Every structure is written in structure tokens, then in C-alpha cells.
Amino acid sequence: MNPATIFAVFMALLAYSCIAGGEMLMKVGISWLGWRGPKTSAYFRSRRLWVAGLVLANLYGIPSAVALKYLPPHIVGAFSGWVVVLLVILSHRVLGEPLTRNDGLFAFLFVVGFVFLNLLDRAPGDTAGASSALWGISLLPVAVFGMGFARGLPKRSRAVLFGAVAGMSAGLMVVFLRLLVLEFGFDVARYFSSAYLYLYVFFALLSLAALQLALKKAGMIQTASLKYSTNILYPFLAAPLVFQTQLSWLHWALAALIVFSVVRLIRHR
């Protein structure tokens, strides 16, 4: 890897570390939501932790934009599995959850997957087009979100749909951020003139809303499995359709290894 790619990998890891730290803070402070009874110091402490976590998680866009200057979106999207690896470690250190031998194995497989994926893709493509494909993959999570409110749908099915929407929307955030960087570089002031910025914000809010709805219908294990699997795979779907990136069977095999490792890390918890 050249120095620019190494720097981009570091920024991608930093971006998703912000999400992991933010989600852990929100989990520790979640008790303030739906609080009953008098608002004691514990309530305000929990609220501060939750808000701090929300802010930290949303800082991810800054290092992510830097990473997307040098890495294609399907590579940066694959780093979202790093959130799961960090959450396993933080759950052990902060919440006292035990680690198992399998945790080390699947964390290792994840690392192997994204290291080889980065070695396989040495430079990002610099073209973007196929606007019809872009709108198609953008409308899909919106349509699935609407399906989640269909009458008579079992609770588990709603959780599956909302969890998938949370992941697809997070994957689209990477795609739109890459489009912004391709078009304007780091001239952030010009981002406000582009529809891509507002689509990025829209899908950030949709991901957050869908995640909360999924968590109300199912546990964290099922929701996280769906969210991070689709979060990884959606930029892979966008790569050939939007960025004209040629993906080989090896790309898809490594993506499958990453998804498998992420799901297995979460599944037994």
C-alpha cells in the first residue's frame, strides 16, 4: 500500500471507531429514554452519556470523507464490520461481558477479509454515473421502510425489514459521501449546493429511525446482524452500478467472509 492508502485505511478505522464508541455510550446511557419517576442525578448522567454518544457517532462523517478521497465506497463500507469487533471488545471492558475463543477467531477472519480486500483494491475508480441505478438503489430502502408498516405483518418480519433499512441507508451514506468528495473534493462549502448532501442527511435520519424501530421489535443481536450485513453489502451493490467498478468473484468472496465474521461475532450474544 502507498502512504495515501495507509492514511485512508487509518481514517476509515477512525470513522467507524467513532460509531462504535458512540453506540457504546448510547447503550450505557439508554436508561434516560422512557425514564419513570423523579429525574434524579442518574437520569441526567444517562442523558449526557447518550447525547455524547450520539454526537460522537455522527462525527464519523469527517474521517470517512477523508478515507473516501483515496478508497472506493465498497472498501470503506466494509470497514463497518470494525464497529462489531470494537463493540465486542468494549462490551467486555465496559459492561463486563465475557469473551470467548470464537470471538478471537471471527475477529481474526474479519481482519483477514478486509486486509485482503484493501490489497485487492489499490486505487479507487474516479467515475460516477448511471443516475437511474443510483436512484433505484436509493428508493429501495425507502420502499422497504414503507413495507415495514404494512398491516398484519408479524413483529419479527417488521424487525427484519427495519434492520435491513438501517443497514442499507448507512451504506448509502457512504455512497453519497463518495459522490460529494468526487465532485467537490474537500471544499465543504460547495457541498450545500449539491443534492447529494441532503440525500446523505436524509439517509442518516432514515437509518437512525429504522434502527430504533427494529430495536423495539427485536433484540440487539438480530438487529445488529441485519444492519451491519446490509451496511457492508450495499456499497458493493453500488460499486458496479454507480461507479462502474469491476468487481471479481474474489471481491464478493471476501465480502461474504466479512459478513460471515460479523454475523458470527454478534450471533451468540
C-alpha positions in Angstrom: 0.0 0.0 0.0 1.2 3.5 -0.7 1.2 6.2 2.1 -2.1 7.7 0.9 -3.9 4.4 1.1 -2.5 3.6 4.5 -3.6 7.0 5.7 -7.1 6.4 4.2 -7.3 3.0 6.0 -6.5 4.7 9.3 -9.2 7.3 8.7 -11.7 4.6 7.8 -10.9 2.8 11.1 -11.2 6.1 12.9 -14.5 6.8 11.3 -16.1 3.5 12.4 -14.4 3.7 15.8 -16.4 6.9 16.4 -19.6 4.9 15.6 -18.5 2.1 18.0 -17.7 4.5 20.8 -20.8 6.4 20.2 -23.1 3.3 20.2 -21.5 2.1 23.4 -22.1 5.5 25.1 -25.7 5.5 24.0 -26.1 1.9 25.3 -24.7 2.9 28.7 -26.9 5.9 28.8 -30.0 4.5 27.3 -32.0 4.3 30.6 -32.9 8.0 30.3 -35.3 7.2 27.4 -38.6 6.2 28.9 -37.4 7.2 32.4 -40.2 7.0 35.0 -40.3 8.8 38.3 -38.4 11.8 39.5 -35.5 12.9 37.4 -32.5 12.2 39.7 -28.8 12.7 39.0 -28.7 9.3 37.4 -31.3 10.5 34.8 -29.1 13.5 33.9 -25.9 11.4 33.8 -27.6 8.9 31.5 -28.9 11.6 29.2 -25.5 13.3 29.0 -23.8 9.9 28.1 -26.5 9.2 25.4 -26.2 12.7 23.9 -22.3 12.4 23.9 -22.6 9.0 22.2 -25.0 10.5 19.5 -22.5 13.3 18.8 -19.5 11.0 18.7 -21.2 8.6 16.3 -22.1 11.4 14.0 -18.6 12.7 13.8 -17.8 9.7 11.7 -18.6 11.6 8.5 -15.4 13.7 8.8 -12.7 10.9 8.8 -15.0 8.9 6.4 -14.9 11.7 3.8 -11.1 11.8 4.0 -11.0 8.0 3.6 -13.3 8.2 0.6 -10.9 10.5 -1.2 -8.5 7.6 -1.6 -10.6 4.4 -1.2 -13.7 3.3 -3.1 -17.0 3.2 -1.2 -17.3 -0.6 -1.2 -13.9 -0.7 0.6 -14.9 2.0 3.2 -18.3 0.3 3.7 -16.6 -3.0 4.5 -14.9 -1.3 7.5 -18.3 -1.0 9.2 -17.6 -4.5 10.4 -14.9 -2.9 12.6 -17.8 -1.5 14.6 -18.8 -5.0 15.7 -15.2 -6.0 16.5 -14.8 -2.9 18.7 -18.2 -3.3 20.3 -17.3 -6.9 21.4 -14.1 -5.5 23.0 -15.9 -2.6 24.6 -18.7 -4.8 25.9 -16.0 -6.9 27.6 -14.1 -3.9 29.1 -17.1 -1.6 29.9 -20.0 -3.9 30.5 -18.1 -7.0 31.8 -19.4 -9.3 29.1 -17.2 -12.4 28.7 -15.1 -13.0 25.7 -14.9 -16.5 24.0 -12.4 -18.3 21.9 -14.7 -17.9 18.9 -14.6 -14.1 19.3 -10.9 -14.1 18.6 -11.4 -16.4 15.6 -14.1 -14.4 13.9 -12.4 -11.1 14.7 -9.3 -12.5 13.0 -11.3 -13.7 10.0 -12.8 -10.2 9.7 -9.4 -8.6 9.8 -8.1 -11.1 7.1 -11.1 -10.3 5.0 -10.8 -6.5 4.9 -6.9 -6.6 4.7 -7.1 -8.7 1.6 -9.9 -6.6 0.2 -7.7 -3.5 0.6 -4.8 -5.2 -1.1 -7.1 -6.3 -3.9 -8.3 -2.7 -4.5 -5.2 -0.5 -4.7 -6.9 2.6 -6.1 -10.5 3.9 -6.3 -12.3 4.5 -9.6 -13.0 8.1 -10.4 -16.1 7.9 -12.4 -19.7 8.1 -11.3 -22.8 7.9 -13.4 -25.7 5.6 -14.1 -28.1 8.0 -12.3 -31.0 5.7 -12.9 -29.2 3.0 -11.0 -28.3 5.4 -8.2 -32.0 6.4 -7.8 -33.0 2.8 -7.9 -30.8 1.7 -5.1 -31.8 4.9 -3.2 -35.5 4.2 -3.5 -35.2 0.6 -2.4 -34.7 1.3 1.4 -37.5 3.9 1.3 -39.8 1.3 -0.2 -38.8 -1.4 2.3 -39.3 1.1 5.1 -42.8 1.7 4.0 -43.4 -2.1 3.8 -42.5 -2.3 7.5 -45.8 -0.5 8.3 -48.0 -2.9 6.4 -51.0 -4.2 8.3 -50.9 -7.7 9.7 -47.1 -8.0 9.4 -45.6 -10.1 12.2 -43.4 -8.3 14.7 -40.3 -10.3 13.6 -40.8 -9.5 10.0 -41.1 -5.8 10.8 -37.8 -6.1 12.7 -36.1 -7.7 9.7 -37.3 -5.0 7.3 -36.4 -2.1 9.6 -33.0 -3.7 10.4 -32.2 -4.1 6.7 -33.3 -0.5 6.0 -30.9 0.8 8.8 -28.0 -1.0 7.1 -28.9 -0.1 3.5 -29.3 3.6 4.5 -26.0 3.6 6.3 -24.4 2.0 3.2 -26.0 4.8 1.0 -24.4 7.4 3.3 -21.0 6.1 2.2 -22.1 6.2 -1.5 -23.4 9.8 -1.3 -20.3 11.0 0.7 -18.1 9.5 -2.0 -20.0 11.3 -4.7 -19.6 14.6 -2.8 -15.8 14.1 -2.5 -15.6 13.1 -6.2 -17.4 16.3 -7.2 -16.1 18.9 -4.8 -13.0 17.4 -3.1 -12.8 18.9 0.5 -14.4 22.2 -0.5 -17.2 21.6 2.1 -18.9 24.9 1.5 -19.8 23.7 -2.0 -21.5 20.6 -0.6 -24.5 22.7 0.3 -25.2 23.3 -3.4 -25.5 19.5 -4.1 -28.5 17.3 -3.7 -26.1 14.6 -2.5 -25.5 16.3 0.8 -29.3 16.4 1.5 -29.6 12.8 0.5 -26.8 11.9 2.8 -28.6 13.7 5.7 -31.9 12.0 4.7 -30.5 8.5 4.8 -28.6 9.3 8.1 -32.0 10.1 9.6 -33.7 7.1 8.0 -31.0 4.8 9.3 -31.4 6.1 12.8 -35.2 5.9 12.7 -35.2 2.4 11.2 -32.7 1.2 13.8 -34.9 2.4 16.7 -38.0 0.8 15.2 -36.0 -2.5 14.7 -34.8 -2.5 18.3 -38.4 -2.1 19.5 -39.4 -5.2 17.6 -36.4 -7.4 18.2 -33.2 -7.8 20.2 -29.8 -6.2 19.5 -28.4 -9.4 18.1 -30.8 -9.8 15.3 -30.9 -6.1 14.5 -27.1 -5.7 14.5 -26.6 -8.7 12.3 -29.0 -7.3 9.7 -27.8 -3.7 10.0 -24.0 -4.4 9.6 -24.5 -7.1 6.9 -26.5 -4.8 4.7 -24.3 -1.9 5.6 -21.3 -3.8 4.2 -23.1 -5.3 1.1 -25.0 -2.2 -0.1 -21.8 -0.2 -1.3 -20.8 -3.4 -3.1 -24.1 -3.3 -4.9 -23.5 0.4 -5.8 -19.9 -0.1 -7.0 -20.6 -1.5 -10.5 -24.0 0.3 -10.9 -22.9 3.8 -9.8 -19.1 3.9 -10.0 -18.5 1.5 -12.9 -16.2 -0.5 -10.6 -15.4 -4.0 -11.9 -15.8 -6.5 -9.0 -14.5 -10.0 -9.4 -15.7 -13.2 -7.6 -12.8 -12.7 -5.2 -14.2 -9.3 -4.1 -17.6 -11.0 -3.4 -15.9 -13.9 -1.6 -14.0 -11.5 0.7 -17.2 -9.5 1.3 -19.0 -12.8 2.2 -16.2 -13.6 4.6 -16.5 -10.2 6.3 -20.3 -10.5 6.6 -20.0 -14.1 8.0 -17.5 -13.0 10.6 -19.6 -10.0 11.7 -22.8 -12.2 12.0 -20.9 -14.9 14.0 -19.4 -12.3 16.3 -22.9 -11.0 17.1 -24.9 -14.2 16.9 -24.0 -15.9 20.2 -24.6 -12.7 22.3 
